[in-house]
Amino acid sequence: MAASGLFKRETHYLDKMGFKELFPAFFSYYAIQVYIALVIAGYVATYFYAESILSVAVSIAFAIFIFAPSWYVTHRFILHGRWLYKIPFTAKFWKRVHYDHHQDPHNLEVLFGALHTTVPPLALINMPAGYLIGGWGGALAAFATGCLWTILNEFFHCIEHLNFKPKAKWLKHIKEQHMMHHFHNEDGNYGITNFGWDRLLGTYYLRKDRPVKSKTVFNLGYTEEEAEKYPWVAEASGGVDNRRPREKRATYKTSSHINNSEAT
C-alpha cells in the first residue's frame, strides 16, 4: 500500500484475485468512478437537450458501433506503433498508457489508460458525429455511451486477467485470445471483447498459427538497443527490464517501500 497524505493507493494484481475481490477493486478505481459520473451526467443532460428520441437512439447506436473499430485502430496503430517512444513529448505517454501494461499485464493500476489520455479521444470520436445526428442531445448521448462502453470493456478486460478458467464459451474465447496477445505474440488479437476487426483485417490468430513466441511480447520492441537511441522511456522506467512480469514484482514492492520510507 502506498500512502501520500490523506489519499491511499493500492496495487491489485488481477491474477491473484477472484470475482469477489474484483468488484470492489474495479469500482474503487478513480478512473471508473469518473467514467460513471460522466455517464450519469451525460444522459441527464441528454434529457434536456434531446431533439427527438430517434436522434438520441441513432447517436447511441453510432457510439456502440464505432467503439470496436476505433479501439482496434488505436490499439494496433498507435499503442503498438513504435513511433511514440521515439519522440520525447510522447514517450512518457506511451509508457504510461501501454508499455507499462505489457510489462506487467495483471497490474490493475496500469491496466487502464489515464483519464487525460482516454476522455478527450472519447469526446472527439463520439461528440461531433452525435452533434450532426441530433445536436447537443445527440453529442451528449454519444459521449455518455462511449464512456459506458469503456466501463464495460475495461470490466471484461479485468476479467480476462483474473486467475480463473471461464465456463462460458464466449468468455473463455476472449480470455484465451487476449492472453495470447500478452504472453505469446503482441502483433495480433488487438480486440478486448470483440475480435471481429482482427478477423477482418488479418490480425486474428490462434497459438498453432504462430508456434514461436515473440521476443518482444513484454517490451513491445523497446529493447536495450532502442533505449540507447531513444532513452526517454528507459529514463522514466529505471532502465530496460526484460524479465517476465512476475519476476519484477519483488522489485516493485521494494521500490514502493523505499519511496514510502523516504516520504516519511
N, C-alpha and C positions, 0 to 999 in steps of 0.2 A: 504494500500500500504506500503510495507516495502522497505526502501531505504538503500543502502550501497554504498557510494562513487558516482560514475557516473552511477551505474547499479541499476535499479529499478525492483522489482519483485512483481507481483500482484497475489493474490489468487483468482481464479474463482470458484464459486460454480455452477456446471452444472444444478442443479435442480432449479436454479434461472435464467437460460439462455434459449434462443431460438436459432434457426439455425443462425440467423444473428450475434448473439454475439459469437457463437461457432467458426465460421471460423477464425476471427482474433485472438481469444484466442488460438486456436489449432495451427495455423501456426506461431504464435509468440513464441511458447514454444521452448526452446533451443534444447531439445532432438529431436523434429520433424525436426527442421532445420538441425541438424547434420545428421539424417537419410536421408533427401532429398539430402544432399551433398554427402553422401556415395552411394546412388542410382545412381546419375549422374556420379560420379567418377568411380563407378564400371562398369557401362555399357559402358562408354567411353573407359576404359581400356580393357574391353572385346573385343571391336572392333579391338584393336591392337594385342591382344594375342589369339584370337579365332583360333582354329584348323579347324573348319568347322561350318557351320550353324546348321547342325544336332546335333553336340556335345553341342553347346550352347543351342539349343532348349530342348534337353534332360536334361541338367543341370537346366534350368529354370523350367521345368516340375517337376523335383525332388524336388526343393526348395518349389514349391507350394504344392506338395503332402505332404511333411514332416512337413509342418508348423503346421497343426492341431493336429496330434498325438504328436509332440514334445511339443506343448503348453499344451496339456492335461496332459501329464506326469509331466511336470514342475509344473503346477498349482496344480494338485492333490497330488503328492507325495513329492514335495519339498516345495512349498509355503504354502501348508496346512498340511505339516508334522509338528509334534510337537517336532522335534529334533533340529531345527535350533536355537530356543530360549534357548535351554539348554546348548549351547556351547558359551562361551564368545566371541570367534572370529567371530561367525556368527550371534549373537543375534541382533546387530545393523543393519546388512544386512537384516535380516528378518523383523525387524521393519520398515525399510525404504521401502522395496520392496513390502510388502503385509499387514503387521499388520496395518500400518497407513491408507492404502486404505480401509480396513474393518472398521476401527474406524470411518472414515468419507468418505463413498463411493463416494460422489459427489464432493469432493475437487479435482480439476484438478491438483493441484500441486503434489499430491501423487498418482494420478491415474496411471501415467507411472512409470516404473522402472527407476532407474538411469542408465545413459549410461554405466558405468563401470560394471553394472550387466546384461546388455542386449546385448551389441555389442559382447563381447567375446563368449557367447553361440551361437549367430547367426553365427559367423565365424566358430566355432568348429563343429556345426551341418551341415553347408552347404558347406564349402570350401573343406574338404577332399573328400567328395563324388563327388563334382563338378570337382575336380582335376583328380580323377580316370576316370571320364566320358570324360573330354575334356581338360586336362592340366590346365594351368593357366587361359586360357579363360573360361573354364567351372567353375573353382573355383570362379572367379570374378563374373561371371554371376549368379551363385547360391547365392553368398553372397549378391549381389545387389538386387536380387529378394526377399531374406529373409527380407532385410531392407524395401523394398517396401511393402511387405505383412504385416510387422509390422506397418507401417504407416496406411494402410487401416484398419487393425484390431483395432488399437487404435482409429481411427476416429469413427468407428462404436461403439466402446466401449464408447466413449464420448456421442454419440447419444443416447445410451441406458440409460445414466444417465441424459439426459435432461428432463425437466418437460413438457412432451407432450405425447399425445397418437398417435402413428403412424397409418396411414391409410393403408399402405402396409402390407399385411398379414405376410410376412416373417419378416419384421422389428418389427412388433407388437409381433410376437412369440419370437424372440431372446431377445427383451427387457423384456418381462414377465419372461422368464427363468432366465435371468441374475439378475433381481431384486429379484427373489426368492432366488438366491444364496446369495445375500447380506442382505436381510431383513427377510428371513424366515428360511432357513436351508443351512448352508455353505458346508455341506458334500454332494455335488452333483451339477449338472448343471455347470460343470467346463469350458465348452466352452464359447466363446465370440460370434463368428458368426457361429460356427459350433458345433452342439451338437451331431453329428454322433458318436463320440467316447464315449460320455456319454451313448448313447443308446446301443452301442455295449458292453460296459463294465459294464452296470448295475447301473450307477450313475445318469441317467436321471430321473427326477421326476416332477410331477405336484403337485400343492398345496394339492389336495384331497388325494394324496398318502401319505403325511406327514402332518396330520392335526395339530399336536402340533409344535409350533415354537421352534427352537433351542435356548437354553440359552446362547450359545457361538457364535452366529452368528456375533457379533460385535468384540469379543475379540479372536476368533479362539482358544479358550481353554486356553488362557493365563489369568488365574484367579488370584485373590489375593493369593490363596494357592500356585499356581505355582510360582508366583513372589517371595514368601518367599524363595523358593528353588533355583530359577533361576532369580536373581534380575536385570539382565543387561538391559532388555527391559524397565522395570519399571523405572530404574535409568535414562535412556535416554528419557523417556516419562513424567517424573514428577509424577510417580505413576501409578496405575491401575485405569482407568476411565471406569466405567460400564454404564454411561449414554448413551442415544440414541444420534446419531451423531448431530442432530440439537441442542440438549441441550448443546453441547460442544462449539459451535461456539462463543458464547459470551466470553468464556474463551480464545479461540484462539485470538480473536480481542484484548482483554485486555492485554494478554501476548505480542502480537506483538507491541502494543502501548507502553508498558513499555520498551521493548527492544529497540525500536526506540528512546525513550527519553533518555535512558541510553547511547545510542551510540552517541547522540549529546551532 
